[in-house]
Amino acid sequence: MKKVVLAYSGGLDTSVAIHWLRVRGYEVIAYMADVGQEKTTTAAIARAKKAGASKVVVRDLKKKFVTGYIWPALKAGAVYEGRYTLATALSRPLIAAEQVAVAHEERATAVAHGCTGKGNDQVRFEVTTQALDSSLEILAPVREWEFKSREEEIQYAHRHGISIDVTKKSPYSIDKNIWGVSVEAGVLEDPNAEPPQDSFQWTRGAEKRALKERVIEIQFEKGVPVGLGGRKRSGLELIEELNALAAPYGIGRMDMIENRLVGIKSRETYEAPAATILLQAHQDLESLVLDRELLHYKEGVSHKYAELVYYGLWFTPLRSALDAFVDQTQKKVTGTVRVKLRKYSAQVVGRRSPHSLYKETLATYGAKDTFDQKLSKGFIDLWALPYKK
């Protein structure tokens, strides 16, 4: 009997997939990755075993997620289509890479996932697998099986004694990790419908809260956040604390039409309190310490980096090469950024760095001014020379 390692979420699709794969002659090892999705694994483990999994492997990947994926993307300034902070997209290559590792440990010949045929995640899982071990067979039950609806899956689960929780029905498809929440489906499929309050997970109720403005300080070393309010924090602690601080204000909500990799447009809502604050603070610190040409060139790199993450091309030579460039740009991105939290808003109100390129004596219009304004006439004449009539 061939072994397959299934990326198992504990939900309906992957629970049914365990039994569906077993019927087709596979021994199924259910693999669960903890990237901070806030799900109880005890019930999911029991459900997997009842569905027929021979073994359940659980990996806590939160710290690896922060240091190996989130921080590189933060340093790169990676935001897809100017708004999506890539929480789900960043987690997939890590989950898939660990799945390949589990397959090797268990001497499995195949891996499987529960992604649909119209989403981005199928690409991210499968490209990662092929990049790391192309000899593994890849199975995608949801793309292949006979079920046409959720109801048919539920009937199948009942027929075969698969334990599922269908009492907490939600019209939304939700994905969570420590870097953010992605929500789609239900009424959100109408791009003109305002997101209902029950679609929000972390920031729900923000519109009703009367919170005072709050200023926080974030410390960076070489582009990486290392402290909050002057106190050192591990990456995981810092992200969790910022999420807790900013979510009640409704900071990090996004509602966007995005272009999926498979070619369709999708309406998504996101919540990313910590990511929103850290990306903004990091960008502001860069503006203080990077020269104009480097800063402007890096903007194009940021755009490309975000596309690589979104398109499932993490384990590629280009992404590794861009990391080398980005790391070079971050050598002087050290300092402190002050951010004011308000309802639905995080505004940078101060920044300082030992590597600051800002010179008050050149920028001021006051008595300290040392800028020789007479030089500007010659500069302008030379700048305009190619365009003179």
N, C-alpha and C positions, 0 to 999 in steps of 0.2 A: 504494500500500500504506500502510495506516494505521500510525502508530508508537505503541507502548505502552511505558511505563517500568515494568518489573516490580521490585518490592522483592524482591531476591534474597538468600537466606541461604546458598546453596551446598549445601543439603540436597536430599533426594530430591524433595520436593514441588515446590519452585521450579525445580529442574533439569528435571523432567518438564514443568512449566508452560511453560518456554521453547519447547520443541518443540510442545506442544499449542497454544499461541497462534500459532506460525508456521504450522501447518497450517490454521489458521482465518483466515489472511490478514493477520496482523500482523507488522510488523518489530519485533523485541523488543530493547529496550535494558535490559540487566541493571544494576540500581543496588544497590550495597552500601554500607551505612552502618556505620561503625566506632564503636560506643559502648562499646568495651571488652569485647567478647564473647570475646576470646582465641582467635579462630579464624584459621587461616592462610588468607590471601586468595589466595595464588599458585595453589594447587590449585583453589580455587573459581572463579577467573577463567578458568582453562583449561577447567574443566568447563562453564562458561556458554557459552564460545565453541564448544565441541564440540557442545553441545546446540542451537546455532543462533543465539545472540545476536549481533546485528550490532555491538554495542559493550558494554563493561563500564565503568561509572562507579563509582569508589570514593571515598567522602567520609569523612574523619576528623572525627567530630563530638564527640569526647570532651570537649574544652574547652567547646564550646557547650552540651553536655549539662549540665556542672557549673554553669556560670554562669547559663544561661538557664532551667534546669528543676529541677535538684537543689536549688540554693540557695533559690530561691523556695519550693519545697515544704518545705524544712527550716525556713525562717523561719516558714512557716505552721503548722508542726507537723503536717503531713499524714500520717496513718497510717490506712489503710482498715480498718474494723471493729476498731480498737484494736490491730492487730497487723501487718498487711501494710504494709511501708515503701515499696511502690509502684515498685520498680525497673523492672520491665517496663512497667508502665502509664505511667510518666513518659517512657520512651524513645520510645514510639510516636508521640506528636504531633510530636516533633522529626524522627524518621525520615520520617514522612509529609509534613511541611512541606518537607523537603529534596527529597523525591520530586517534589512539585509544582514546586519550583524547577528540578529537572533536566528535567521535562517541558516547562517553558517554554523552557529553553535549547536543548533538542533539537527543539523544535517538534512535540512529540508531542500527540496528541489524546486519549490514554487513559493511565490508570495501572492497575496490577494488583498484587495481593498474594496470598500463599499461605495465608491464614488459613482455618480451618474455619468451618462454619456454627453451631457451638455455643460458640465462644469469645468473649472480650471484644475481642481485637485487631482483628477485622474492623470492629467499631464504631469503634474509635479511628482506624484508617486512613481509613475512609470518611467519617466526620464531619469529620475534619481536611481532607480533600480538598474536600468540599463547602463548608466554611467559607472555604477559601482560593481555590478556583476551581471553581465548580459546573458550568462548561462541559466539564470533563474527563469522559470516559467512565470508569467504574470497572468493572474486570473482576475476578472472583473465581473462578479456575479450579477450586479445590478444592471449592467449593460446587456447581459446575455439571458437572464432568466425569463420565465414565462409570465410573471406577474405584471399586470397592467395598472395596478393601483395599490395604494396603501391598504385598502380593505382586503384585497386578495392576499396580501402578505400576512395580515392579521389572521385571516381564515387558515392559512397554511400553518402559522405558528400554533393556533389552537388545535388543529388536527394532529400535530406531531408533538404536542405537550411542551412546546417551547414557552418558557416563562417570559412574558412581556408585560410592561406597564402601559396600558392604553387608557388609563383613567385620567391622566394629566395631559389631555389633548391640547396641543398648541398649533395654531395655524402657521407658525414661523419655523424656519430652519435656522438654528442658532449654533454658532461655533465660538467658543471662548478659549482664550489663553491669557497669560499674564500681560501680554502686550495689547490686548484689545478684544472686542466682541464684534462679530459679524452677524447680521440678521437679514434674512430675505424671506420671500414667499408670503402667503396670505394676502392681505390688502395692500402690502408693499409692492405687489406685482403691477399695481396701477401707478404709473409714475406721477400722476397728478394728485394722488391721495396723500394727505398729510400723515406721517407716521403716528399711529395711536400710541398713547402712553404705555400700554401694556407691551409694546414691542421693545421698549428700552429695558435693559437688564441692570446696568450699574448706575445709570443716571436718572432712573425713574423717580418722579416726584420733585425734580429740581425746580420746576416752574412754581411750586408751592412754597419753597423754602425762602426765608428771609435771612440770608447769611451775610455777615459782615465781610468787607474786603479783607484780604489777608495777603501779606507779602512773605514769600519764601526765598531762600537763597540756595542755589545749587552749585556745588563745586565740581569742576572738571579737571582732569589731568590727561593731557594728550588726546583730547576728544572724548574721553570716557567719563561719565558721571561717577564721582567717588564719594560725594558727601551731600548732606542736606542740613541746612542750618548750622554749618560748621562742624557737624559730627560725621565721622566716617560711616559709610554704609556699604554693605555688599551690594552687588548689582541687583540681586533679587529683592533684598530688603528695600532698596531705594525705589524700585518700581512699584512694589506693593504699597509702600507708604504714600507715594505720590498718587496712586490710584485711589486710595482711601481718602486723601485730602481733597482731590479735585473732582471726584465723581459727584458728590452732593451739589456742587455748583453747576453741574451739567456740562462741564468742560470736556471737549473731545467728541462731541456728537457730530456726525457727518451723514448727510443724505445725498447720494449721488447716483448718477447714471454712469456706469463704467463699461468699458469695452472688454469683454471677456476674450481670452485667447482663442476660443473656438469660433469667434466671429460674430457672436450675438451681443446685443446690448443688454445690460442687467441693471435693475434698480436695487441698490444695497443701502442699508444704513449701518453705521459703525459707531462704536463708542471706544475711545482710546484716550483716557485722561492723561496718564503718565506719558504716553508716546507723544501726544500733542504738545505737552509742556517741554519735554526734553528735546524734541526736534526743534522747537522754536528757540529755546535757550541756546542750544548748540549752534544753530545758524547765526544767532546774534553774536555769540562769542567769536565765531569765525570771521564775521564782518569786522571785528575789532583787530584781529591779529594777522589775517591773510591780506597780501597785497591784491590790488585790483585785478590784474591779469590772472593770477592763480584762482582767485575767488570766482571770477566769471567763467573760467574754463571748467572749474569743478562743478558748476551748475549743470553742464552737459553730462558730466560723469554721473552725477546724482540721478539724472533722468534715465540714463542707460542702466545704471545699477538697479533702479526700481523695476525697470522692464525685465531684467534678467531674473529677479526674484519672482515677479508676478508670472513670468512665462515658465517657471520651473527649471531654470537653467543655472541653479546654484553651483552644481558640481561641473563647472566648465572652465576651460583655460582663461576665458575672458574675465569671468568673475574673480578668479585668483589674481589676474594681472591688475584689475581695477583695485583690488584690496591693497596691493603693493603701492599703487599711486596714492590711494586715500591715506594710508598710514604715513606716507611721506608728508602729506599736507597737514597732518594732525600733530606734528612734533611741537608746535607752539600753541596749540589750542588748549591752553591751561589758564584757569581763572575762575571767577565767581560771577554768576548771573542772578540778578534779583527779578523775581516774577510776581506780579500782582494778580491774585485770583479774584475774579468777580463772577457773577452769574453768567454762564455760557462764554466766559472770556478768560484767557490767560495772557497778560500783557507784560512783556519785558520792560522793566522800568530802570534798570541799571546793569552795567557790566564793567568788570575790571580784569586786567591781566598784566602780569609782569612783561609780557611780550606785545603789549598794545602798540599799534602803529599810529594811534591818534595823538596829534600834537596840538595842544590847546593854543600855543603861540602862533601856529599857522592857521588854525581854524577860527580864532576869535575875531570879532569886529571891535573889540575893546582896545584899551590902552596897551595891552601886552602884545599886540599884533606885530609880528616880525616878517610877514609876507610882503615881498616887494611887488606891489601891484603894477609898477611900470613895466615889468617883464612880460605882462600878459599880452600887450600889443604885439610884440614880435612873435610870441607863441601862436596867437590867433592867425596872424598873417601867414605863417608857415603851414599851419593846420588847414587853412582855406586854399592854399596854393593850387592843389590839383583841380579845384572846382571853380577857379576864377574865369570869368568870361572876358 
